[in-house]
Amino acid sequence: MSRYLKMLCVAIALSGVIASGNVAVACPMCSVANENDLNPQAKNRPQAYMYSILFMISMPATIFTGFGITFYRLSKKQQALNEAMLSEYETGTESHL
């Protein structure tokens, strides 16, 4: 139980660190403004803008997939433990876990 409590504390601390960052404000026309820049190095900005959008879109799916896999593994582990305890109870042998 203490392991899960530690993991919960770490998750809360990480979310607090992430949430404490400054808010970035941008307009939807930033990509157009970056495309029309006369600076020759600014040619890569639209591609970087596209990658940032893809990253933002994929992040919730990645997070929810990670939580889903973790909860699935925990439920399978608990199910195996319950089956082991049930089989021990049915056979009459008792061991301490």
Beta strands, then each sheet from edge to edge (+ up, - down):
end
